[in-house]
């Protein structure tokens, strides 16, 4: 993070009253352009328009009754979630690392206590996003922490609020630092990614967004084109996920929602789940 010459205004959250945030998915749109009739991310068959139709809200409205809760889930790993829950309800992860901290995925809200907490841990060197459903308020987060947002080029079309902080990358992997690596698995979206985190103990982890989805019983993972609309992936997509993860060692899997943690034997769970799905779709 570069805040050497930052002013207090630069580090303040813009609690705008502009209703530019989709209430169903949490994606923020530009205030200086007409809003679409329907949020394109929600109107896609992977997602849905809310039961009340297209609803827009603002940061100022959300700030009236919401905060962000922090929980330490492992050494140097925190999860962040909005409470009460809003939009999709995903959690983001703050990874503390010697060469710079990373925010994995993003939340459609930000407030001053959250900024202060993250600054107390060393700020952010990067935001990495798993897929378009979690773009949310990424432009505001990146502005506050003056850091790049890493998004796979395959999902560039889904960015609704352009930002000079967005850096599109290509290929199957993007190395960060301290052994952390973003891996493009594809599947849920062509640009869907997971984040690999090495651990000195040998108990490496992956943070998976919706690319590799932790099942409720935590004994399996799933792979879907659409989770709310129950649209499965093709055999080709599942084989691609298998192949992209082939040489990745990991013991823990952290999913996008509360309680979605496979604390051990994650590699074996992943392999067995892949085999089960390939039998079903073959």
C-alpha positions, 0 to 999 in steps of 0.5 A: 500500500502506498499512503505516504502522501495520502491525505485524510480525505484520500483515506476516507470512505465516500459515504455517497447517497447516490443509489448506484449499488445493486441490492441483489449482488452488491455491484457498484456502478458509476454515479456519472452514467445512467444506471442500466434497467437491470444489473447485467451481472444479476440478469445473467443466468448464473444469478437472478433479479431480486423478487422485488425487481431491480433495486438500487441502494447507496453506501449512505443507506447501508452505513445506517445499520451495517458494520463489517465483522472480523474473525481470525480463522487461522494464523495471518488469515481473517475473514470479513463479512457484512453484518447484518448480511447484505446482497449475496452475503459472501465473506472476503479474506484478509491475508497478512504476509511479510511482503504485503497483505492481500484482500481476497474477494471484496464486500459491497460495503466499507466503513472507517473502522474497517479501514483503520483495522486493515491499516493497523495490520499493514494496509493492502498491497493488492485485491484479488477477485475470484469472479464477477459476483464479488466485484462489489465495491472493489473500486472504492476499496482500491481507491482507499488502499491505493492498490491494484485489483487483479482480475482475469482477462476472461472476465473483463466484460463484467467490470461495471465501474472502471477503475485505474486500479484494475489490472487484468492478467492472462494465463493460468496462473499469476504469482504474487509474493511470498509463494501466493499464487492466483490460479485461473480454474475457469468453470463458474466463469471463464475467469474464475480463480482460486488463491493458493496460500503456502504455509510453513507447516506444510498445511497449505490452503486455497481460497476458492470463491465459488470456483470450488464450492465447499459442500454443507457437510464439508466432506465434498466440494462442488462445481456449478455454472450457476448455484442459485439456478442449479445449472451444472458444469460440463464435463469439459469444464470439470476436467479443466478445473482438475487439470489446472489444480493438478500440481497444487498441494493444499490441506485446507479449503476456505469457501466464500461463506460462513462455515465453509471450511475444510480444515484438513485433507482438502486435496483428497476431498477435492480429488474424490469430488472431481471423480464423483462429478466426472462419473455423473456427467460422463 
